[in-house]
Amino acid sequence: MKQRHPVIGIFTYRRGTRFTESFVFRQWVEIGRKLGANVYVFNESDIRLRQKRIRGFKFTRFGWTAAMEPWPDIVIDRRRSNWNAAFRIMRNRSLFPYANDKFVLKSKALEMFSEDERTARWLPKTLPYSERNLRSMLAQYPLIYAKPSNGTGGMGVVRIQAKQGRYEVWGRERSFGLRNVRLRHRGEVVRWLAHWTRSQRIRNGSFVLQQGIDTEILPERTADARVLHQKNGEGEWVTTGMAIRVGTPRSPNSNLAGQRGSAALPFLPFMEKHFGTEQAKAIEEECRCLAQRLTEVIEEKIGSLFEIGIDLAVDKAGKIWLLEVNPKPSRDPARSAIRKRTGMP
């Protein structure tokens, strides 16, 4: 009896034969072929529910080519943007078993981690956005952030810093444009942010307020760490990549998407340069420990995943702070850092 090859679908956004992560998907399709698996890419319009077939795409010498493929045994959800109505309807139906469960909103995830003793010590104070909470945070901290609870790529993030009795505000618009205003008092900040949260919200999402961490290890640059934590062939969680993301000058965040002048750097050499060899290794080990604790909490309280991207801040004293957890992490920081270390194109 002929052995059946496992069928793996990669669900994502596409426009024609253009995919948002084409380079990564080409690798996954090819690796699957070498391992004896049938791997293809598709979106919601490719589903043929009555026939139980999928119009799947594979990369060939002719480019991305479509063909009718068998129903997947499992699906990897890599839809990171363009969440239209058809996608939401499809994702809420039990059409496929998924390798990665749907994740909760940013605010709910951070609340979950702050309430669990395994992860609470790494959490900066985070509150849902409201005028009352904003005034409270401004009174407590010289630096705070406002972030969309359902955001990605740094869109909509605002950095508010008290300077010499006034407030310096930098915001990253949904179009990735950079906004800067100087406000005289808290009342102006409250009014400005109320307008921002209405104009820059993503779909009907809300915002969260977060205690700011001084990560300007480099002058006027925000620098944080991205840790990629994945399951290996035995189903065990391991840290497979670590990189430093450096934002553009005065940017409110370090996301690489849409930002000319941003950069990804190898993790350990950066830390050794700024903290010394011994402390840098301790920071690296603590990052791995945090990643492991996070996956324990997530799989216990939400469901199974096969990878997460973790955004961490390392302040000037070397203390680690958890900023965000992403169940569909971009590969850009790790790839860029590897190229800098190895000279790869």
TORKOL-4160 file (C-alpha; in steps of 0.2 Angstrom, whole numbers, padded with zeros to 4 digits, m for minus):
345
<pt num="1" X="0000" Y="0000" Z="0000"/>
<pt num="2" X="0007" Y="0017" Z="m0005"/>
<pt num="3" X="0011" Y="0028" Z="0009"/>
<pt num="4" X="0001" Y="0044" Z="0009"/>
<pt num="5" X="0011" Y="0061" Z="0011"/>
<pt num="6" X="0005" Y="0073" Z="0024"/>
<pt num="7" X="m0003" Y="0088" Z="0017"/>
<pt num="8" X="0001" Y="0105" Z="0025"/>
<pt num="9" X="m0008" Y="0121" Z="0020"/>
<pt num="10" X="m0001" Y="0138" Z="0023"/>
<pt num="11" X="m0015" Y="0151" Z="0025"/>
<pt num="12" X="m0010" Y="0169" Z="0021"/>
<pt num="13" X="m0015" Y="0185" Z="0011"/>
<pt num="14" X="m0012" Y="0185" Z="m0008"/>
<pt num="15" X="m0015" Y="0197" Z="m0022"/>
<pt num="16" X="m0014" Y="0187" Z="m0038"/>
<pt num="17" X="0002" Y="0177" Z="m0036"/>
<pt num="18" X="0010" Y="0190" Z="m0024"/>
<pt num="19" X="0012" Y="0184" Z="m0006"/>
<pt num="20" X="0017" Y="0194" Z="0009"/>
<pt num="21" X="0031" Y="0182" Z="0014"/>
<pt num="22" X="0035" Y="0175" Z="m0003"/>
<pt num="23" X="0053" Y="0171" Z="0002"/>
<pt num="24" X="0048" Y="0161" Z="0018"/>
<pt num="25" X="0034" Y="0152" Z="0009"/>
<pt num="26" X="0046" Y="0146" Z="m0005"/>
<pt num="27" X="0057" Y="0139" Z="0008"/>
<pt num="28" X="0043" Y="0130" Z="0017"/>
<pt num="29" X="0036" Y="0122" Z="0001"/>
<pt num="30" X="0053" Y="0116" Z="m0004"/>
<pt num="31" X="0058" Y="0109" Z="0013"/>
<pt num="32" X="0041" Y="0100" Z="0013"/>
<pt num="33" X="0045" Y="0092" Z="m0003"/>
<pt num="34" X="0062" Y="0086" Z="0003"/>
<pt num="35" X="0054" Y="0079" Z="0018"/>
<pt num="36" X="0040" Y="0070" Z="0009"/>
<pt num="37" X="0026" Y="0082" Z="0013"/>
<pt num="38" X="0014" Y="0091" Z="0001"/>
<pt num="39" X="0015" Y="0109" Z="0006"/>
<pt num="40" X="0005" Y="0123" Z="m0003"/>
<pt num="41" X="0000" Y="0141" Z="0000"/>
<pt num="42" X="m0018" Y="0148" Z="m0001"/>
<pt num="43" X="m0031" Y="0161" Z="0005"/>
<pt num="44" X="m0049" Y="0161" Z="0009"/>
<pt num="45" X="m0054" Y="0163" Z="m0010"/>
<pt num="46" X="m0045" Y="0147" Z="m0014"/>
<pt num="47" X="m0056" Y="0135" Z="m0003"/>
<pt num="48" X="m0068" Y="0124" Z="m0013"/>
<pt num="49" X="m0078" Y="0118" Z="0002"/>
<pt num="50" X="m0090" Y="0107" Z="m0008"/>
<pt num="51" X="m0076" Y="0097" Z="m0017"/>
<pt num="52" X="m0065" Y="0097" Z="m0001"/>
<pt num="53" X="m0051" Y="0104" Z="m0012"/>
<pt num="54" X="m0040" Y="0119" Z="m0011"/>
<pt num="55" X="m0033" Y="0129" Z="m0025"/>
<pt num="56" X="m0015" Y="0129" Z="m0019"/>
<pt num="57" X="0000" Y="0138" Z="m0025"/>
<pt num="58" X="0018" Y="0131" Z="m0026"/>
<pt num="59" X="0034" Y="0140" Z="m0032"/>
<pt num="60" X="0041" Y="0132" Z="m0048"/>
<pt num="61" X="0053" Y="0138" Z="m0061"/>
<pt num="62" X="0038" Y="0147" Z="m0069"/>
<pt num="63" X="0035" Y="0156" Z="m0053"/>
<pt num="64" X="0020" Y="0154" Z="m0041"/>
<pt num="65" X="0009" Y="0141" Z="m0050"/>
<pt num="66" X="m0009" Y="0136" Z="m0044"/>
<pt num="67" X="m0016" Y="0118" Z="m0045"/>
<pt num="68" X="m0031" Y="0109" Z="m0036"/>
<pt num="69" X="m0024" Y="0101" Z="m0020"/>
<pt num="70" X="m0031" Y="0089" Z="m0007"/>
<pt num="71" X="m0039" Y="0095" Z="0009"/>
<pt num="72" X="m0025" Y="0099" Z="0021"/>
<pt num="73" X="m0021" Y="0088" Z="0036"/>
<pt num="74" X="m0016" Y="0104" Z="0046"/>
<pt num="75" X="m0015" Y="0122" Z="0042"/>
<pt num="76" X="m0002" Y="0135" Z="0047"/>
<pt num="77" X="m0010" Y="0152" Z="0049"/>
<pt num="78" X="0001" Y="0166" Z="0043"/>
<pt num="79" X="m0012" Y="0179" Z="0039"/>
<pt num="80" X="m0004" Y="0194" Z="0047"/>
<pt num="81" X="m0014" Y="0208" Z="0038"/>
<pt num="82" X="m0029" Y="0212" Z="0027"/>
<pt num="83" X="m0042" Y="0204" Z="0039"/>
<pt num="84" X="m0057" Y="0206" Z="0028"/>
<pt num="85" X="m0075" Y="0199" Z="0032"/>
<pt num="86" X="m0072" Y="0183" Z="0022"/>
<pt num="87" X="m0056" Y="0179" Z="0032"/>
<pt num="88" X="m0065" Y="0182" Z="0048"/>
<pt num="89" X="m0079" Y="0171" Z="0044"/>
<pt num="90" X="m0068" Y="0157" Z="0038"/>
<pt num="91" X="m0056" Y="0158" Z="0053"/>
<pt num="92" X="m0070" Y="0157" Z="0065"/>
<pt num="93" X="m0077" Y="0141" Z="0057"/>
<pt num="94" X="m0069" Y="0124" Z="0061"/>
<pt num="95" X="m0064" Y="0120" Z="0043"/>
<pt num="96" X="m0046" Y="0114" Z="0047"/>
<pt num="97" X="m0035" Y="0109" Z="0062"/>
<pt num="98" X="m0023" Y="0123" Z="0065"/>
<pt num="99" X="m0004" Y="0122" Z="0070"/>
<pt num="100" X="m0006" Y="0138" Z="0079"/>
<pt num="101" X="m0022" Y="0143" Z="0089"/>
<pt num="102" X="m0030" Y="0160" Z="0087"/>
<pt num="103" X="m0022" Y="0172" Z="0099"/>
<pt num="104" X="m0030" Y="0184" Z="0111"/>
<pt num="105" X="m0029" Y="0202" Z="0109"/>
<pt num="106" X="m0013" Y="0211" Z="0115"/>
<pt num="107" X="m0021" Y="0218" Z="0130"/>
<pt num="108" X="m0028" Y="0202" Z="0136"/>
<pt num="109" X="m0012" Y="0192" Z="0133"/>
<pt num="110" X="m0002" Y="0204" Z="0143"/>
<pt num="111" X="m0015" Y="0204" Z="0157"/>
<pt num="112" X="m0014" Y="0185" Z="0157"/>
<pt num="113" X="0005" Y="0185" Z="0158"/>
<pt num="114" X="0005" Y="0198" Z="0172"/>
<pt num="115" X="m0007" Y="0187" Z="0183"/>
<pt num="116" X="0004" Y="0172" Z="0181"/>
<pt num="117" X="0018" Y="0170" Z="0194"/>
<pt num="118" X="0029" Y="0162" Z="0180"/>
<pt num="119" X="0029" Y="0178" Z="0169"/>
<pt num="120" X="0023" Y="0192" Z="0180"/>
<pt num="121" X="0040" Y="0199" Z="0185"/>
<pt num="122" X="0045" Y="0203" Z="0167"/>
<pt num="123" X="0029" Y="0214" Z="0164"/>
<pt num="124" X="0029" Y="0233" Z="0163"/>
<pt num="125" X="0012" Y="0241" Z="0169"/>
<pt num="126" X="m0001" Y="0239" Z="0156"/>
<pt num="127" X="m0019" Y="0246" Z="0156"/>
<pt num="128" X="m0033" Y="0248" Z="0144"/>
<pt num="129" X="m0034" Y="0265" Z="0136"/>
<pt num="130" X="m0045" Y="0277" Z="0144"/>
<pt num="131" X="m0044" Y="0296" Z="0149"/>
<pt num="132" X="m0043" Y="0291" Z="0168"/>
<pt num="133" X="m0029" Y="0278" Z="0165"/>
<pt num="134" X="m0020" Y="0290" Z="0154"/>
<pt num="135" X="m0019" Y="0303" Z="0167"/>
<pt num="136" X="m0014" Y="0290" Z="0180"/>
<pt num="137" X="0000" Y="0284" Z="0169"/>
<pt num="138" X="0006" Y="0301" Z="0165"/>
<pt num="139" X="0007" Y="0305" Z="0183"/>
<pt num="140" X="0017" Y="0290" Z="0187"/>
<pt num="141" X="0029" Y="0288" Z="0173"/>
<pt num="142" X="0040" Y="0300" Z="0163"/>
<pt num="143" X="0038" Y="0289" Z="0148"/>
<pt num="144" X="0023" Y="0279" Z="0142"/>
<pt num="145" X="0017" Y="0271" Z="0126"/>
<pt num="146" X="0000" Y="0269" Z="0118"/>
<pt num="147" X="m0002" Y="0254" Z="0107"/>
<pt num="148" X="m0017" Y="0246" Z="0097"/>
<pt num="149" X="m0022" Y="0231" Z="0105"/>
<pt num="150" X="m0024" Y="0222" Z="0088"/>
<pt num="151" X="m0009" Y="0230" Z="0080"/>
<pt num="152" X="0005" Y="0223" Z="0070"/>
<pt num="153" X="0021" Y="0231" Z="0062"/>
<pt num="154" X="0022" Y="0245" Z="0074"/>
<pt num="155" X="0007" Y="0254" Z="0066"/>
<pt num="156" X="m0002" Y="0266" Z="0078"/>
<pt num="157" X="0011" Y="0266" Z="0091"/>
<pt num="158" X="0013" Y="0282" Z="0101"/>
<pt num="159" X="0028" Y="0287" Z="0112"/>
<pt num="160" X="0024" Y="0300" Z="0125"/>
<pt num="161" X="0039" Y="0307" Z="0136"/>
<pt num="162" X="0039" Y="0321" Z="0149"/>
<pt num="163" X="0053" Y="0333" Z="0145"/>
<pt num="164" X="0057" Y="0349" Z="0155"/>
<pt num="165" X="0038" Y="0351" Z="0160"/>
<pt num="166" X="0032" Y="0347" Z="0143"/>
<pt num="167" X="0028" Y="0332" Z="0133"/>
<pt num="168" X="0037" Y="0326" Z="0117"/>
<pt num="169" X="0026" Y="0314" Z="0107"/>
<pt num="170" X="0030" Y="0303" Z="0093"/>
<pt num="171" X="0018" Y="0292" Z="0083"/>
<pt num="172" X="0019" Y="0280" Z="0069"/>
<pt num="173" X="0004" Y="0281" Z="0058"/>
<pt num="174" X="m0005" Y="0266" Z="0050"/>
<pt num="175" X="0003" Y="0272" Z="0033"/>
<pt num="176" X="0020" Y="0271" Z="0043"/>
<pt num="177" X="0022" Y="0290" Z="0042"/>
<pt num="178" X="0030" Y="0298" Z="0058"/>
<pt num="179" X="0021" Y="0311" Z="0068"/>
<pt num="180" X="0029" Y="0323" Z="0081"/>
<pt num="181" X="0021" Y="0335" Z="0092"/>
<pt num="182" X="0026" Y="0345" Z="0108"/>
<pt num="183" X="0012" Y="0347" Z="0120"/>
<pt num="184" X="0012" Y="0359" Z="0135"/>
<pt num="185" X="0002" Y="0350" Z="0148"/>
<pt num="186" X="m0007" Y="0333" Z="0152"/>
<pt num="187" X="m0024" Y="0340" Z="0146"/>
<pt num="188" X="m0016" Y="0343" Z="0128"/>
<pt num="189" X="m0009" Y="0325" Z="0129"/>
<pt num="190" X="m0027" Y="0318" Z="0133"/>
<pt num="191" X="m0035" Y="0328" Z="0119"/>
<pt num="192" X="m0022" Y="0324" Z="0106"/>
<pt num="193" X="m0022" Y="0305" Z="0110"/>
<pt num="194" X="m0041" Y="0304" Z="0110"/>
<pt num="195" X="m0040" Y="0310" Z="0092"/>
<pt num="196" X="m0026" Y="0298" Z="0088"/>
<pt num="197" X="m0035" Y="0283" Z="0095"/>
<pt num="198" X="m0050" Y="0287" Z="0084"/>
<pt num="199" X="m0040" Y="0291" Z="0068"/>
<pt num="200" X="m0027" Y="0277" Z="0069"/>
<pt num="201" X="m0036" Y="0263" Z="0077"/>
<pt num="202" X="m0035" Y="0247" Z="0067"/>
<pt num="203" X="m0052" Y="0241" Z="0062"/>
<pt num="204" X="m0063" Y="0243" Z="0077"/>
<pt num="205" X="m0049" Y="0239" Z="0089"/>
<pt num="206" X="m0045" Y="0247" Z="0106"/>
<pt num="207" X="m0028" Y="0254" Z="0113"/>
<pt num="208" X="m0018" Y="0249" Z="0128"/>
<pt num="209" X="m0006" Y="0260" Z="0138"/>
<pt num="210" X="0010" Y="0254" Z="0144"/>
<pt num="211" X="0024" Y="0259" Z="0156"/>
<pt num="212" X="0038" Y="0266" Z="0145"/>
<pt num="213" X="0055" Y="0257" Z="0146"/>
<pt num="214" X="0071" Y="0268" Z="0142"/>
<pt num="215" X="0079" Y="0257" Z="0129"/>
<pt num="216" X="0089" Y="0271" Z="0121"/>
<pt num="217" X="0105" Y="0262" Z="0123"/>
<pt num="218" X="0109" Y="0270" Z="0106"/>
<pt num="219" X="0107" Y="0289" Z="0106"/>
<pt num="220" X="0089" Y="0294" Z="0100"/>
<pt num="221" X="0086" Y="0276" Z="0094"/>
<pt num="222" X="0074" Y="0264" Z="0101"/>
<pt num="223" X="0082" Y="0246" Z="0102"/>
<pt num="224" X="0073" Y="0231" Z="0108"/>
<pt num="225" X="0075" Y="0212" Z="0106"/>
<pt num="226" X="0065" Y="0200" Z="0095"/>
<pt num="227" X="0066" Y="0181" Z="0101"/>
<pt num="228" X="0060" Y="0167" Z="0090"/>
<pt num="229" X="0055" Y="0152" Z="0100"/>
<pt num="230" X="0049" Y="0137" Z="0090"/>
<pt num="231" X="0045" Y="0118" Z="0092"/>
<pt num="232" X="0058" Y="0106" Z="0086"/>
<pt num="233" X="0056" Y="0089" Z="0077"/>
<pt num="234" X="0052" Y="0081" Z="0094"/>
<pt num="235" X="0039" Y="0094" Z="0099"/>
<pt num="236" X="0050" Y="0103" Z="0112"/>
<pt num="237" X="0052" Y="0122" Z="0113"/>
<pt num="238" X="0069" Y="0129" Z="0109"/>
<pt num="239" X="0075" Y="0147" Z="0105"/>
<pt num="240" X="0080" Y="0147" Z="0087"/>
<pt num="241" X="0084" Y="0165" Z="0084"/>
<pt num="242" X="0088" Y="0182" Z="0093"/>
<pt num="243" X="0091" Y="0199" Z="0086"/>
<pt num="244" X="0091" Y="0217" Z="0091"/>
<pt num="245" X="0080" Y="0229" Z="0081"/>
<pt num="246" X="0085" Y="0247" Z="0080"/>
<pt num="247" X="0072" Y="0259" Z="0075"/>
<pt num="248" X="0074" Y="0275" Z="0065"/>
<pt num="249" X="0080" Y="0291" Z="0074"/>
<pt num="250" X="0066" Y="0297" Z="0086"/>
<pt num="251" X="0054" Y="0283" Z="0080"/>
<pt num="252" X="0042" Y="0277" Z="0094"/>
<pt num="253" X="0046" Y="0259" Z="0090"/>
<pt num="254" X="0059" Y="0248" Z="0082"/>
<pt num="255" X="0048" Y="0238" Z="0070"/>
<pt num="256" X="0057" Y="0236" Z="0054"/>
<pt num="257" X="0042" Y="0236" Z="0043"/>
<pt num="258" X="0040" Y="0252" Z="0032"/>
<pt num="259" X="0055" Y="0261" Z="0041"/>
<pt num="260" X="0070" Y="0266" Z="0031"/>
<pt num="261" X="0085" Y="0268" Z="0042"/>
<pt num="262" X="0079" Y="0254" Z="0054"/>
<pt num="263" X="0091" Y="0239" Z="0057"/>
<pt num="264" X="0092" Y="0222" Z="0064"/>
<pt num="265" X="0109" Y="0217" Z="0073"/>
<pt num="266" X="0115" Y="0201" Z="0080"/>
<pt num="267" X="0110" Y="0199" Z="0098"/>
<pt num="268" X="0125" Y="0194" Z="0108"/>
<pt num="269" X="0138" Y="0205" Z="0100"/>
<pt num="270" X="0127" Y="0220" Z="0103"/>
<pt num="271" X="0124" Y="0216" Z="0121"/>
<pt num="272" X="0142" Y="0212" Z="0124"/>
<pt num="273" X="0147" Y="0229" Z="0117"/>
<pt num="274" X="0135" Y="0238" Z="0129"/>
<pt num="275" X="0135" Y="0227" Z="0145"/>
<pt num="276" X="0151" Y="0217" Z="0144"/>
<pt num="277" X="0153" Y="0198" Z="0141"/>
<pt num="278" X="0147" Y="0191" Z="0157"/>
<pt num="279" X="0131" Y="0202" Z="0159"/>
<pt num="280" X="0127" Y="0199" Z="0140"/>
<pt num="281" X="0127" Y="0181" Z="0143"/>
<pt num="282" X="0116" Y="0182" Z="0158"/>
<pt num="283" X="0104" Y="0193" Z="0148"/>
<pt num="284" X="0104" Y="0180" Z="0134"/>
<pt num="285" X="0100" Y="0166" Z="0146"/>
<pt num="286" X="0086" Y="0176" Z="0155"/>
<pt num="287" X="0078" Y="0179" Z="0138"/>
<pt num="288" X="0078" Y="0160" Z="0134"/>
<pt num="289" X="0071" Y="0157" Z="0151"/>
<pt num="290" X="0057" Y="0170" Z="0148"/>
<pt num="291" X="0053" Y="0162" Z="0131"/>
<pt num="292" X="0051" Y="0145" Z="0139"/>
<pt num="293" X="0039" Y="0152" Z="0153"/>
<pt num="294" X="0028" Y="0161" Z="0141"/>
<pt num="295" X="0025" Y="0145" Z="0130"/>
<pt num="296" X="0021" Y="0136" Z="0146"/>
<pt num="297" X="0007" Y="0149" Z="0150"/>
<pt num="298" X="0001" Y="0150" Z="0133"/>
<pt num="299" X="m0001" Y="0132" Z="0129"/>
<pt num="300" X="m0009" Y="0129" Z="0146"/>
<pt num="301" X="m0022" Y="0143" Z="0145"/>
<pt num="302" X="m0025" Y="0146" Z="0126"/>
<pt num="303" X="m0020" Y="0131" Z="0116"/>
<pt num="304" X="m0006" Y="0124" Z="0106"/>
<pt num="305" X="0006" Y="0134" Z="0095"/>
<pt num="306" X="0022" Y="0129" Z="0086"/>
<pt num="307" X="0031" Y="0146" Z="0087"/>
<pt num="308" X="0030" Y="0163" Z="0094"/>
<pt num="309" X="0040" Y="0179" Z="0092"/>
<pt num="310" X="0043" Y="0189" Z="0108"/>
<pt num="311" X="0047" Y="0207" Z="0109"/>
<pt num="312" X="0058" Y="0212" Z="0124"/>
<pt num="313" X="0065" Y="0228" Z="0130"/>
<pt num="314" X="0082" Y="0228" Z="0139"/>
<pt num="315" X="0084" Y="0244" Z="0149"/>
<pt num="316" X="0100" Y="0254" Z="0152"/>
<pt num="317" X="0103" Y="0243" Z="0168"/>
<pt num="318" X="0101" Y="0227" Z="0158"/>
<pt num="319" X="0084" Y="0223" Z="0166"/>
<pt num="320" X="0073" Y="0213" Z="0154"/>
<pt num="321" X="0055" Y="0218" Z="0151"/>
<pt num="322" X="0041" Y="0209" Z="0141"/>
<pt num="323" X="0033" Y="0220" Z="0128"/>
<pt num="324" X="0023" Y="0209" Z="0116"/>
<pt num="325" X="0020" Y="0191" Z="0111"/>
<pt num="326" X="0016" Y="0187" Z="0092"/>
<pt num="327" X="0010" Y="0170" Z="0087"/>
<pt num="328" X="0014" Y="0174" Z="0068"/>
<pt num="329" X="0031" Y="0182" Z="0070"/>
<pt num="330" X="0040" Y="0190" Z="0055"/>
<pt num="331" X="0057" Y="0183" Z="0050"/>
<pt num="332" X="0064" Y="0199" Z="0045"/>
<pt num="333" X="0074" Y="0203" Z="0061"/>
<pt num="334" X="0082" Y="0186" Z="0062"/>
<pt num="335" X="0086" Y="0186" Z="0043"/>
<pt num="336" X="0094" Y="0203" Z="0043"/>
<pt num="337" X="0104" Y="0200" Z="0058"/>
<pt num="338" X="0111" Y="0184" Z="0051"/>
<pt num="339" X="0115" Y="0193" Z="0035"/>
<pt num="340" X="0125" Y="0206" Z="0045"/>
<pt num="341" X="0134" Y="0192" Z="0054"/>
<pt num="342" X="0138" Y="0181" Z="0040"/>
<pt num="343" X="0139" Y="0192" Z="0025"/>
<pt num="344" X="0124" Y="0183" Z="0017"/>
<pt num="345" X="0115" Y="0193" Z="0003"/>
